[in-house]
Amino acid sequence: MLRKSIFAAAMVSVLSMAQQANAHFQLIYTPDINVKKAGDLPLKLVFWHPMSNGHAMAMGEPVEFYSAFKGQKTDLKPTLKPMTFKGLSNEAAAYDASVSLKRNGDYSLVAVPSPYYEESEDIYIQQITKVVVNKGGVPTDWFEPLGLKTEIVPLSKPYGALVGSTFSGVLLKNGQPAPGVEIEIEHMISEPDMNTNKPQNTKVSEVPGGAIVVLSDAQGKFSVGIPKAGYWGFAALGSGPDSEFKGKELSQDAVLWIKAHALED
């Protein structure tokens, strides 16, 4: 009985920590990921609670930040400019940036942020984040893995999702399918204002039963229905191979953002 009690207490502790860690989402944000014209596309890197329109976390300088176009990487760190994101409840360090779009096709944007120390849990969080921007309506390689330590590879076009459709992806760890991993899902209830560096509105969203969560299957795959237009984020918690940073626990997560669209009548 004592061993069962200890096990039960440990499980409660683990679940409590998982729930506290939920809702942290690294953003690579731009208002539209379907772009028609060539030019510099403005971006914002914010570490935030986008579904609850809640607390923002201070970002350090990203370890890596780049675009990948037809297998060619372009370093975007020179475009980073520190700014302050003004959330509803607090302000936090974030970044403005940009990517140059020239040829038609898919541009995968990747941010590997500095690990963030979550004092309330005494752990570090590093969310390796990806979003795919398309120029010219010409799909190229949105479905190709990028060789990240951990990543969600889309099995459905990430910039062409429709409300009422299903989005599918496969979670990888060191290039191999990662089964049985908890993937948290959030809708960006209020998108950042590109001019004022704050949420566009004061909406918040509370989901009955807590965070929206699915598990990757034996092949690392998952599928989710999309009920509403806008940005949807997927965060595979602790899916990366690195589990320690500066002597403390590290949750190395894979994050993917997609944008869903409503069909016009």
N, C-alpha and C positions, 0 to 999 in steps of 0.2 A: 504493500500500500504506500509506503514511504517513497519508493522509487517512482511509483505512478504519480504521486503528488509532486515530486520534484520535476518529473517530465512535463506534467501539466503546467506547472508554474513557468518552466522554461519556454514552453510553447506560447503561453500567454505573453511572455516578455518579447519573444520573437515577433509575434503578430502585432503587438503594440508598436514595436520599433518600425515594422514595415508600414503600418498605417501612418506613423509620424513622418516617415520618409516619403510617403506618397505625395504627389502633387508638385514636387520639385520638377520643373521642366526648363531645360535650356532652349532658348529660341534663336533661330536664324530667321528673322522676319522681314518680309517685304509685302506690300499690299496685294500684289498679283504675281503669281508664278507662271502665268501664261503671257508671254511678252511678244509683241509683234515687231517692234522697231529695235535696231541696234543702238547701243549706247551704254552708259554707266547706270546700273541698277542700284539704287540705295538700299542698304540693309541695316538692320538693328540686331545686335546680340544682347539679349536680356535673359537673366536667370530669375524665374518668376513662378508664381502659382496662377496660371492663366484661366483655369476654370472657375476658381473662387474669386478671381480678380483681387488676389490677396497679396501676401508679403513678397517683396522682392529681395533677392540675395545679391550681395556684392560680388562682382566678377573680378578675378585677377586677369592679367594679360593671358590670352589663349596660348597654349603650347603650340598648336597648329591651327591655321585657318586658311583654307584653299578652295579652289574650284577644280573640278575634273571635267574635261570636255573631250570625248572620244579618246580617252586614255591619257590625255595630256593634263598635267597638274599645273596650276598657276597659283603662286603664293599670294594670298590676299592680306597678309598681316600688315604690309605697308599702308593699306587703306584704313586701318583701324584708328579711330579717334575716340578717346575717352569721353563719356558723357554721363549724366545722372538721369536714371529712369525714376520718374515720380509716380509711385504706386498710390493706391487709395489710402494705405495705412503707413507707408514709409517711403524713403528714397534709398536708392542703391546704385553703386557704380556699374556701368554698362558701357557698350561701345556702339558707335556708328561705324559703318563700313560701306563698301560698294564692290560690285563685280562688273567687269566689262563684258558685254554680250556683243559678239560680232557675227559669227556664222550661225546659221540655223541649227537647232538640235537641242540636246539635253545638257544642262550644266548642273552637276551635282556639287552642292556647297557643303563643306565639312568643317565643323569646329570641334577641336579637341581642347576643352577648357582646362585651366588650372584646377586641380582638386579644391573643392570648397569644403571648409570645415563647418559641420553642423554641430554647434556647441550643445544643443539640447540632447543629442544622441551620442556625442563624443565619437563621431565618425566623419570621414571625408567622403564627398560625393563628386564623381567625375562623369559627366554625361556627354558621351561622344555623339555628336548631333549631326543630322544630315537632312537636307531638303533639296528637291530637284526642281530647277527652274527650266522651263522650255521656251525657246525662241523660235518663232516662225511657224509653229504648229507642225514641226517635223520631228517625230520621235526618233531617237537614235539608240541610247544605251541606258535608259532609266532602270533597267532590270539587272544591270551588271553589278556584282559586288566590287567594292573599292579596296579590299584588303585591309580593312580596319581591324583593330583588336576585337571589337565586337560591333555588329551593325545589323540593322533590319533591312533586308533586300526586298523591294516591292515585287509582288507577283501581279499586282494590278497597277495601272498607270497612276502614279501618285499626284499628278496635276490634272487628271481627267476624271476624278471620282464624281459620281452623281448621287444626289440624295435618293435614298431608297435602294442603292446598290450595295454590294459587299466589297470591302477592301481586304486583300490577302497579302501576307508577307511571310518571309522566312527569316528566322533569327540565326545569326552566325556568331560563333566564338572561335577566334583564330582560324576563320575560313571554313569551319565545320558546323553543321546544324547543332543547335543548342536546344535540347528537349526539356520540357517541364519547367520553363522559366516564367515567372509572373510578369505579365506585360500590362502596365497601367495605361489607361486611355483617357484623354481629356479633350474637351472642346474649348477653343479659345473664345471665351464668352465676350471679351472686349479686346479688340485688336489695338496695338499701340498706335498713337498718333505720331506720324513721321515728323511733324513740325514741333510739337510741344513735349515730346518724350514722356507721355503719360497715357493711361488708358483712354479710349475714345468715349467711354460711358462708365456708369457706376453699377452696371449689372453684376450680379454674382449668381452662382449656381451651386446648389447642394444636391448631390445625387442620393436618392434613397438607398440605404444599405451601404453607404460609403463609396470608395473609389470604384470605378469601372475597371474590371480586371479580367483578362483571359490568360490561359496558359498555352505555351507553345507545345505542339504535339510531339510524337516520337521522332518526326523528321524536322522539328524546329519550326513548323508552319503554324499559322493562326489565321483566322478570318473574322471580320467584324462588320456588322451592318452599320451603314452611315445614315442616321436619321435626320441630319440637319446640315445646312450649307455652312461653309466657313472652314477654318483650319482645325484639323484634328491631329493630336500628338500621341505617339506611341512610345512608351519608355519601358524597356526591358531591364528590370531591376537586378543589379548584380550579375549581369550576363557576361561581363568581361573577365579576362584571365587574371588581372591584377586585383589583389584583395587587401593590400596593405600600403599605407603611405605615411611616412614620418612616424612609424611605430604604432599607427592606429589603423582600425578597420577602414577599408576603402570599398564603397559601392561604385563599381565601374559599370555604368549603364549605357545601353544603346538607345538612341532617340531618333525617331523619324517623324517629320511633319508632312502631312498631305493637305490638299485643299479640295473640298467638295463643292459642287455647283448644283443649283436647282434648275431643272429644265423649265424653260418658259412655256406658258400655255399657248 
